[in-house]
Amino acid sequence: MFQLGKTIVSEDLIEKDFVCNLGACKGECCVAGEAGAPVSKEEVSILKEIYPKVKPFLRPEGIASIEAQGTHIVSDLDELETPLVNGEECAYVNFSENGTAGCGIEDAYNAGEIDFKKPISCHLYPVRVQDYSEFAAVNYHKWPICNDACTLGNELKVPVYKFVKEALIRKFGVHWYAELEKIAEKHLL
């Protein structure tokens, strides 16, 4: 691990390779697990505000879950998350004809309806950020459902930090990312 500003960053972001392979996994990260996507306090307000514009991009099941539970929930551990459909997939998920999961929020963004791409936790994945009082821990989350993404990343030689470049810049800024690139270059020498 190394320090970068007010973050402690796992070397796995530099050393591990990753490129989402939706053809293989079908977006399983939006379906698997026991919880919705983590959202921040700021994103809670955004989700409430954009919901009317996102709603046309959602499945009836997702709409029903959001209208029953809210645009976000508070978990048993007091964490903010997106709601689930019947304890399964995220309520904001859509499925293509071949069964691949996609994000209704991102669909609304891509259609120019909103200017919020999706929750930062989703945008950053497989990177997870844990905020503490003095710093944020920036880690790579290894999940077996993403093995195909690791294989593809290895084939294409794309390290995690490059795969999530846009999201890291969104979260930490251009300067932070430029410093990360410098560290990565030195690390790989």
FISEFI-501147 format. One record per residue (C-alpha): x, z, y. Coordinates in steps of 0.1 Angstrom, whole numbers, padded with zeros to 4 digits, always signed. Layout:
BEGIN
XZY;...
# end
This chain:
BEGIN
+0000+0000+0000;+0011-0005+0036;-0001+0005+0070;-0014-0021+0094;-0027-0007+0127;-0054+0019+0117;-0057+0004+0082;-0040+0012+0049;-0040-0021+0030;-0036-0025-0008;-0008-0049-0018;-0033-0065-0042;-0047-0085-0012;-0013-0103-0011;-0004-0102-0048;-0037-0111-0065;-0054-0146-0064;-0091-0152-0059;-0115-0181-0052;-0152-0177-0059;-0163-0199-0088;-0200-0201-0083;-0203-0228-0110;-0191-0202-0135;-0205-0169-0123;-0237-0181-0107;-0234-0155-0079;-0236-0126-0103;-0222-0102-0077;-0255-0104-0058;-0274-0095-0090;-0252-0072-0111;-0247-0035-0104;-0269-0006-0096;-0270-0008-0059;-0276-0032-0030;-0248-0044-0007;-0234-0018+0016;-0244-0021+0052;-0232-0004+0084;-0253+0014+0109;-0249-0016+0133;-0260-0039+0106;-0291-0019+0100;-0303-0027+0135;-0293-0063+0131;-0312-0066+0098;-0344-0052+0114;-0341-0076+0143;-0334-0108+0123;-0358-0101+0095;-0387-0123+0109;-0363-0152+0111;-0348-0146+0077;-0381-0141+0059;-0389-0178+0056;-0356-0182+0036;-0365-0155+0011;-0384-0154-0023;-0417-0137-0025;-0402-0110-0046;-0376-0103-0020;-0401-0102+0008;-0423-0078-0012;-0393-0055-0018;-0382-0055+0018;-0417-0049+0031;-0421-0020+0006;-0386-0004+0011;-0375-0017+0045;-0348-0041+0056;-0323-0015+0042;-0324+0017+0022;-0305+0050+0021;-0292+0056-0014;-0291+0089-0032;-0255+0093-0020;-0267+0088+0017;-0252+0053+0018;-0269+0024+0036;-0276-0006+0014;-0297-0037+0011;-0329-0031-0010;-0332-0044-0046;-0359-0063-0063;-0371-0041-0092;-0337-0024-0094;-0321-0057-0101;-0308-0083-0075;-0305-0079-0038;-0338-0085-0020;-0321-0111+0002;-0311-0132-0028;-0324-0167-0035;-0318-0187-0067;-0310-0224-0068;-0326-0246-0095;-0296-0240-0118;-0300-0202-0114;-0271-0196-0089;-0277-0167-0066;-0274-0174-0028;-0280-0153+0003;-0312-0159+0023;-0295-0143+0054;-0267-0169+0051;-0292-0196+0046;-0309-0187+0079;-0275-0185+0095;-0265-0220+0082;-0299-0234+0094;-0291-0221+0129;-0319-0196+0130;-0297-0165+0135;-0261-0158+0145;-0254-0132+0118;-0238-0147+0087;-0245-0118+0063;-0234-0082+0059;-0197-0078+0063;-0194-0062+0028;-0207-0094+0013;-0186-0116+0035;-0154-0096+0026;-0160-0095-0012;-0138-0089-0033;-0123-0068-0005;-0138-0034+0000;-0133-0013+0032;-0137+0025+0031;-0137+0040+0066;-0122+0075+0071;-0119+0094+0103;-0083+0083+0111;-0080+0050+0092;-0097+0025+0070;-0086+0017+0035;-0087-0020+0027;-0087-0026-0011;-0092-0053-0036;-0121-0047-0059;-0116-0060-0095;-0148-0066-0113;-0150-0084-0147;-0178-0107-0135;-0152-0122-0112;-0127-0131-0139;-0134-0168-0133;-0127-0164-0096;-0093-0148-0105;-0085-0177-0128;-0095-0203-0102;-0076-0185-0075;-0045-0184-0097;-0049-0221-0105;-0052-0230-0067;-0026-0203-0057;-0049-0187-0031;-0043-0150-0025;-0072-0127-0018;-0063-0123+0018;-0064-0160+0024;-0097-0164+0005;-0114-0139+0028;-0095-0148+0060;-0127-0155+0080;-0142-0122+0070;-0110-0102+0076;-0108-0117+0111;-0145-0108+0117;-0139-0072+0106;-0104-0065+0121;-0097-0093+0146;-0073-0123+0149;-0042-0101+0158;-0047-0079+0128;-0049-0109+0105;-0018-0125+0120;+0001-0093+0113;-0012-0093+0078;+0001-0129+0073;+0036-0118+0086;+0036-0089+0061;+0025-0112+0033;+0053-0137+0041;+0079-0110+0040;+0064-0094+0009;+0065-0126-0011;+0102-0134-0003;
# end
